[in-house]
Amino acid sequence: MNSHDIHEHHEQAAHHHEHAAKHHHEAAKHHKAGDHEKAAHHSKVAHGHHLHATDHHEHASKMHADEHGE
């Protein structure tokens, strides 16, 4: 384990959060326009990005705890 690995997990978590936000905005736009099929698609994609972000967050947190003996 090294700080580069922890850094990468934080970067990947941020990347996935940003993509989730973009898809949530798209879902809202399509929902407002009445295109519920596209809204649902973007909502599902946003959820997938959220899951990936959470996974990277958990890895980074565990690595921090291991590094600091917590």
Backbone atoms as SQL, in Angstrom:
CREATE TABLE atoms (id INTEGER PRIMARY KEY, chain TEXT, resi INTEGER, resn TEXT, atom TEXT, x REAL, y REAL, z REAL);
INSERT INTO atoms VALUES
  (1, 'A', 1, 'MET', 'N', 0.861, -1.177, 0.000),
  (2, 'A', 1, 'MET', 'CA', 0.000, 0.000, 0.000),
  (3, 'A', 1, 'MET', 'C', 0.902, 1.233, 0.000),
  (4, 'A', 2, 'ASN', 'N', 0.531, 2.198, -0.793),
  (5, 'A', 2, 'ASN', 'CA', 1.276, 3.454, -0.759),
  (6, 'A', 2, 'ASN', 'C', 0.326, 4.622, -0.968),
  (7, 'A', 3, 'SER', 'N', 0.856, 5.811, -0.760),
  (8, 'A', 3, 'SER', 'CA', 0.008, 6.998, -0.851),
  (9, 'A', 3, 'SER', 'C', -0.530, 7.215, -2.259),
  (10, 'A', 4, 'HIS', 'N', 0.202, 6.715, -3.280),
  (11, 'A', 4, 'HIS', 'CA', -0.289, 6.829, -4.656),
  (12, 'A', 4, 'HIS', 'C', -1.599, 6.054, -4.814),
  (13, 'A', 5, 'ASP', 'N', -1.667, 4.851, -4.238),
  (14, 'A', 5, 'ASP', 'CA', -2.891, 4.040, -4.322),
  (15, 'A', 5, 'ASP', 'C', -4.070, 4.755, -3.652),
  (16, 'A', 6, 'ILE', 'N', -3.812, 5.330, -2.471),
  (17, 'A', 6, 'ILE', 'CA', -4.867, 6.044, -1.757),
  (18, 'A', 6, 'ILE', 'C', -5.318, 7.246, -2.588),
  (19, 'A', 7, 'HIS', 'N', -4.346, 7.970, -3.124),
  (20, 'A', 7, 'HIS', 'CA', -4.649, 9.126, -3.972),
  (21, 'A', 7, 'HIS', 'C', -5.535, 8.713, -5.149),
  (22, 'A', 8, 'GLU', 'N', -5.182, 7.623, -5.796),
  (23, 'A', 8, 'GLU', 'CA', -5.961, 7.148, -6.955),
  (24, 'A', 8, 'GLU', 'C', -7.394, 6.797, -6.556),
  (25, 'A', 9, 'HIS', 'N', -7.579, 6.189, -5.396),
  (26, 'A', 9, 'HIS', 'CA', -8.941, 5.864, -4.951),
  (27, 'A', 9, 'HIS', 'C', -9.745, 7.146, -4.713),
  (28, 'A', 10, 'HIS', 'N', -9.106, 8.146, -4.123),
  (29, 'A', 10, 'HIS', 'CA', -9.807, 9.421, -3.924),
  (30, 'A', 10, 'HIS', 'C', -10.145, 10.062, -5.272),
  (31, 'A', 11, 'GLU', 'N', -9.207, 10.043, -6.207),
  (32, 'A', 11, 'GLU', 'CA', -9.445, 10.623, -7.536),
  (33, 'A', 11, 'GLU', 'C', -10.572, 9.888, -8.261),
  (34, 'A', 12, 'GLN', 'N', -10.571, 8.571, -8.184),
  (35, 'A', 12, 'GLN', 'CA', -11.610, 7.791, -8.853),
  (36, 'A', 12, 'GLN', 'C', -12.974, 8.014, -8.202),
  (37, 'A', 13, 'ALA', 'N', -12.992, 8.144, -6.877),
  (38, 'A', 13, 'ALA', 'CA', -14.261, 8.435, -6.198),
  (39, 'A', 13, 'ALA', 'C', -14.803, 9.775, -6.682),
  (40, 'A', 14, 'ALA', 'N', -13.940, 10.776, -6.751),
  (41, 'A', 14, 'ALA', 'CA', -14.367, 12.098, -7.228),
  (42, 'A', 14, 'ALA', 'C', -14.856, 12.025, -8.665),
  (43, 'A', 15, 'HIS', 'N', -14.140, 11.294, -9.502),
  (44, 'A', 15, 'HIS', 'CA', -14.510, 11.129, -10.914),
  (45, 'A', 15, 'HIS', 'C', -15.926, 10.548, -11.027),
  (46, 'A', 16, 'HIS', 'N', -16.188, 9.499, -10.263),
  (47, 'A', 16, 'HIS', 'CA', -17.508, 8.863, -10.340),
  (48, 'A', 16, 'HIS', 'C', -18.605, 9.747, -9.752),
  (49, 'A', 17, 'HIS', 'N', -18.295, 10.498, -8.699),
  (50, 'A', 17, 'HIS', 'CA', -19.289, 11.436, -8.161),
  (51, 'A', 17, 'HIS', 'C', -19.639, 12.505, -9.197),
  (52, 'A', 18, 'GLU', 'N', -18.625, 13.011, -9.905),
  (53, 'A', 18, 'GLU', 'CA', -18.873, 14.024, -10.940),
  (54, 'A', 18, 'GLU', 'C', -19.745, 13.460, -12.061),
  (55, 'A', 19, 'HIS', 'N', -19.469, 12.234, -12.481),
  (56, 'A', 19, 'HIS', 'CA', -20.276, 11.632, -13.537),
  (57, 'A', 19, 'HIS', 'C', -21.697, 11.340, -13.055),
  (58, 'A', 20, 'ALA', 'N', -21.820, 10.928, -11.803),
  (59, 'A', 20, 'ALA', 'CA', -23.161, 10.697, -11.248),
  (60, 'A', 20, 'ALA', 'C', -23.960, 11.992, -11.261),
  (61, 'A', 21, 'ALA', 'N', -23.322, 13.088, -10.865),
  (62, 'A', 21, 'ALA', 'CA', -24.012, 14.384, -10.849),
  (63, 'A', 21, 'ALA', 'C', -24.480, 14.763, -12.251),
  (64, 'A', 22, 'LYS', 'N', -23.631, 14.562, -13.250),
  (65, 'A', 22, 'LYS', 'CA', -24.009, 14.880, -14.635),
  (66, 'A', 22, 'LYS', 'C', -25.235, 14.080, -15.059),
  (67, 'A', 23, 'HIS', 'N', -25.250, 12.804, -14.706),
  (68, 'A', 23, 'HIS', 'CA', -26.383, 11.966, -15.099),
  (69, 'A', 23, 'HIS', 'C', -27.642, 12.320, -14.313),
  (70, 'A', 24, 'HIS', 'N', -27.489, 12.744, -13.069),
  (71, 'A', 24, 'HIS', 'CA', -28.662, 13.206, -12.314),
  (72, 'A', 24, 'HIS', 'C', -29.248, 14.455, -12.963),
  (73, 'A', 25, 'HIS', 'N', -28.384, 15.361, -13.419),
  (74, 'A', 25, 'HIS', 'CA', -28.873, 16.570, -14.115),
  (75, 'A', 25, 'HIS', 'C', -29.601, 16.186, -15.400),
  (76, 'A', 26, 'GLU', 'N', -29.029, 15.237, -16.136),
  (77, 'A', 26, 'GLU', 'CA', -29.683, 14.773, -17.367),
  (78, 'A', 26, 'GLU', 'C', -31.031, 14.125, -17.056),
  (79, 'A', 27, 'ALA', 'N', -31.074, 13.323, -16.006),
  (80, 'A', 27, 'ALA', 'CA', -32.333, 12.673, -15.627),
  (81, 'A', 27, 'ALA', 'C', -33.391, 13.719, -15.284),
  (82, 'A', 28, 'ALA', 'N', -32.992, 14.740, -14.548),
  (83, 'A', 28, 'ALA', 'CA', -33.939, 15.803, -14.179),
  (84, 'A', 28, 'ALA', 'C', -34.446, 16.528, -15.418),
  (85, 'A', 29, 'LYS', 'N', -33.534, 16.816, -16.349),
  (86, 'A', 29, 'LYS', 'CA', -33.912, 17.511, -17.583),
  (87, 'A', 29, 'LYS', 'C', -34.919, 16.680, -18.383),
  (88, 'A', 30, 'HIS', 'N', -34.636, 15.395, -18.522),
  (89, 'A', 30, 'HIS', 'CA', -35.536, 14.535, -19.311),
  (90, 'A', 30, 'HIS', 'C', -36.864, 14.316, -18.594),
  (91, 'A', 31, 'HIS', 'N', -36.816, 14.233, -17.279),
  (92, 'A', 31, 'HIS', 'CA', -38.060, 14.074, -16.531),
  (93, 'A', 31, 'HIS', 'C', -38.958, 15.299, -16.724),
  (94, 'A', 32, 'LYS', 'N', -38.349, 16.478, -16.622),
  (95, 'A', 32, 'LYS', 'CA', -39.113, 17.722, -16.792),
  (96, 'A', 32, 'LYS', 'C', -39.719, 17.808, -18.185),
  (97, 'A', 33, 'ALA', 'N', -38.986, 17.266, -19.181),
  (98, 'A', 33, 'ALA', 'CA', -39.473, 17.292, -20.564),
  (99, 'A', 33, 'ALA', 'C', -40.491, 16.187, -20.844),
  (100, 'A', 34, 'GLY', 'N', -40.709, 15.317, -19.850),
  (101, 'A', 34, 'GLY', 'CA', -41.692, 14.246, -20.017),
  (102, 'A', 34, 'GLY', 'C', -41.139, 12.980, -20.637),
  (103, 'A', 35, 'ASP', 'N', -39.830, 12.919, -20.854),
  (104, 'A', 35, 'ASP', 'CA', -39.209, 11.722, -21.433),
  (105, 'A', 35, 'ASP', 'C', -38.718, 10.836, -20.293),
  (106, 'A', 36, 'HIS', 'N', -39.645, 10.070, -19.748),
  (107, 'A', 36, 'HIS', 'CA', -39.363, 9.282, -18.562),
  (108, 'A', 36, 'HIS', 'C', -38.442, 8.099, -18.843),
  (109, 'A', 37, 'GLU', 'N', -38.438, 7.611, -20.069),
  (110, 'A', 37, 'GLU', 'CA', -37.537, 6.516, -20.421),
  (111, 'A', 37, 'GLU', 'C', -36.075, 6.984, -20.351),
  (112, 'A', 38, 'LYS', 'N', -35.798, 8.142, -20.933),
  (113, 'A', 38, 'LYS', 'CA', -34.438, 8.688, -20.870),
  (114, 'A', 38, 'LYS', 'C', -34.090, 9.087, -19.446),
  (115, 'A', 39, 'ALA', 'N', -35.050, 9.614, -18.709),
  (116, 'A', 39, 'ALA', 'CA', -34.806, 9.988, -17.312),
  (117, 'A', 39, 'ALA', 'C', -34.420, 8.755, -16.498),
  (118, 'A', 40, 'ALA', 'N', -35.134, 7.668, -16.703),
  (119, 'A', 40, 'ALA', 'CA', -34.832, 6.432, -15.976),
  (120, 'A', 40, 'ALA', 'C', -33.447, 5.906, -16.341),
  (121, 'A', 41, 'HIS', 'N', -33.107, 5.979, -17.628),
  (122, 'A', 41, 'HIS', 'CA', -31.785, 5.527, -18.075),
  (123, 'A', 41, 'HIS', 'C', -30.687, 6.313, -17.342),
  (124, 'A', 42, 'HIS', 'N', -30.792, 7.632, -17.355),
  (125, 'A', 42, 'HIS', 'CA', -29.758, 8.454, -16.719),
  (126, 'A', 42, 'HIS', 'C', -29.736, 8.244, -15.206),
  (127, 'A', 43, 'SER', 'N', -30.876, 8.000, -14.629),
  (128, 'A', 43, 'SER', 'CA', -30.932, 7.726, -13.194),
  (129, 'A', 43, 'SER', 'C', -30.186, 6.435, -12.866),
  (130, 'A', 44, 'LYS', 'N', -30.370, 5.413, -13.686),
  (131, 'A', 44, 'LYS', 'CA', -29.675, 4.140, -13.471),
  (132, 'A', 44, 'LYS', 'C', -28.170, 4.288, -13.658),
  (133, 'A', 45, 'VAL', 'N', -27.756, 5.045, -14.665),
  (134, 'A', 45, 'VAL', 'CA', -26.330, 5.276, -14.887),
  (135, 'A', 45, 'VAL', 'C', -25.739, 6.050, -13.707),
  (136, 'A', 46, 'ALA', 'N', -26.466, 7.043, -13.215),
  (137, 'A', 46, 'ALA', 'CA', -26.008, 7.813, -12.058),
  (138, 'A', 46, 'ALA', 'C', -25.824, 6.898, -10.853),
  (139, 'A', 47, 'HIS', 'N', -26.754, 5.990, -10.669),
  (140, 'A', 47, 'HIS', 'CA', -26.664, 5.061, -9.541),
  (141, 'A', 47, 'HIS', 'C', -25.417, 4.184, -9.662),
  (142, 'A', 48, 'GLY', 'N', -25.125, 3.725, -10.871),
  (143, 'A', 48, 'GLY', 'CA', -23.919, 2.920, -11.090),
  (144, 'A', 48, 'GLY', 'C', -22.661, 3.694, -10.723),
  (145, 'A', 49, 'HIS', 'N', -22.601, 4.955, -11.133),
  (146, 'A', 49, 'HIS', 'CA', -21.443, 5.783, -10.781),
  (147, 'A', 49, 'HIS', 'C', -21.360, 5.979, -9.265),
  (148, 'A', 50, 'HIS', 'N', -22.511, 6.140, -8.630),
  (149, 'A', 50, 'HIS', 'CA', -22.531, 6.282, -7.175),
  (150, 'A', 50, 'HIS', 'C', -21.936, 5.037, -6.506),
  (151, 'A', 51, 'LEU', 'N', -22.298, 3.858, -7.006),
  (152, 'A', 51, 'LEU', 'CA', -21.776, 2.620, -6.430),
  (153, 'A', 51, 'LEU', 'C', -20.263, 2.535, -6.599),
  (154, 'A', 52, 'HIS', 'N', -19.771, 2.919, -7.778),
  (155, 'A', 52, 'HIS', 'CA', -18.324, 2.903, -8.003),
  (156, 'A', 52, 'HIS', 'C', -17.623, 3.902, -7.089),
  (157, 'A', 53, 'ALA', 'N', -18.199, 5.081, -6.929),
  (158, 'A', 53, 'ALA', 'CA', -17.613, 6.103, -6.054),
  (159, 'A', 53, 'ALA', 'C', -17.549, 5.595, -4.617),
  (160, 'A', 54, 'THR', 'N', -18.616, 4.965, -4.181),
  (161, 'A', 54, 'THR', 'CA', -18.667, 4.426, -2.825),
  (162, 'A', 54, 'THR', 'C', -17.598, 3.354, -2.628),
  (163, 'A', 55, 'ASP', 'N', -17.406, 2.505, -3.623),
  (164, 'A', 55, 'ASP', 'CA', -16.394, 1.455, -3.551),
  (165, 'A', 55, 'ASP', 'C', -14.993, 2.070, -3.407),
  (166, 'A', 56, 'HIS', 'N', -14.691, 3.077, -4.224),
  (167, 'A', 56, 'HIS', 'CA', -13.381, 3.727, -4.134),
  (168, 'A', 56, 'HIS', 'C', -13.212, 4.439, -2.790),
  (169, 'A', 57, 'HIS', 'N', -14.276, 5.056, -2.315),
  (170, 'A', 57, 'HIS', 'CA', -14.229, 5.720, -1.006),
  (171, 'A', 57, 'HIS', 'C', -13.911, 4.703, 0.094),
  (172, 'A', 58, 'GLU', 'N', -14.574, 3.562, 0.055),
  (173, 'A', 58, 'GLU', 'CA', -14.349, 2.537, 1.077),
  (174, 'A', 58, 'GLU', 'C', -12.918, 2.016, 1.029),
  (175, 'A', 59, 'HIS', 'N', -12.380, 1.820, -0.186),
  (176, 'A', 59, 'HIS', 'CA', -10.989, 1.363, -0.312),
  (177, 'A', 59, 'HIS', 'C', -10.033, 2.403, 0.266),
  (178, 'A', 60, 'ALA', 'N', -10.230, 3.666, -0.076),
  (179, 'A', 60, 'ALA', 'CA', -9.357, 4.727, 0.432),
  (180, 'A', 60, 'ALA', 'C', -9.448, 4.807, 1.951),
  (181, 'A', 61, 'SER', 'N', -10.650, 4.723, 2.498),
  (182, 'A', 61, 'SER', 'CA', -10.829, 4.801, 3.946),
  (183, 'A', 61, 'SER', 'C', -10.141, 3.643, 4.654),
  (184, 'A', 62, 'LYS', 'N', -10.277, 2.442, 4.092),
  (185, 'A', 62, 'LYS', 'CA', -9.625, 1.268, 4.688),
  (186, 'A', 62, 'LYS', 'C', -8.115, 1.417, 4.623),
  (187, 'A', 63, 'MET', 'N', -7.601, 1.919, 3.510),
  (188, 'A', 63, 'MET', 'CA', -6.157, 2.092, 3.374),
  (189, 'A', 63, 'MET', 'C', -5.645, 3.129, 4.370),
  (190, 'A', 64, 'HIS', 'N', -6.407, 4.199, 4.569),
  (191, 'A', 64, 'HIS', 'CA', -6.024, 5.201, 5.569),
  (192, 'A', 64, 'HIS', 'C', -5.998, 4.558, 6.966),
  (193, 'A', 65, 'ALA', 'N', -7.007, 3.791, 7.282),
  (194, 'A', 65, 'ALA', 'CA', -7.079, 3.147, 8.596),
  (195, 'A', 65, 'ALA', 'C', -5.928, 2.179, 8.776),
  (196, 'A', 66, 'ASP', 'N', -5.627, 1.387, 7.759),
  (197, 'A', 66, 'ASP', 'CA', -4.522, 0.433, 7.845),
  (198, 'A', 66, 'ASP', 'C', -3.188, 1.168, 8.008),
  (199, 'A', 67, 'GLU', 'N', -3.048, 2.252, 7.291),
  (200, 'A', 67, 'GLU', 'CA', -1.808, 3.028, 7.326),
  (201, 'A', 67, 'GLU', 'C', -1.574, 3.654, 8.707),
  (202, 'A', 68, 'HIS', 'N', -2.667, 4.002, 9.371),
  (203, 'A', 68, 'HIS', 'CA', -2.558, 4.699, 10.659),
  (204, 'A', 68, 'HIS', 'C', -2.927, 3.800, 11.844),
  (205, 'A', 69, 'GLY', 'N', -3.027, 2.505, 11.580),
  (206, 'A', 69, 'GLY', 'CA', -3.264, 1.559, 12.658),
  (207, 'A', 69, 'GLY', 'C', -4.602, 1.664, 13.351),
  (208, 'A', 70, 'GLU', 'N', -5.605, 2.065, 12.604),
  (209, 'A', 70, 'GLU', 'CA', -6.941, 2.204, 13.200),
  (210, 'A', 70, 'GLU', 'C', -7.779, 0.992, 12.928);
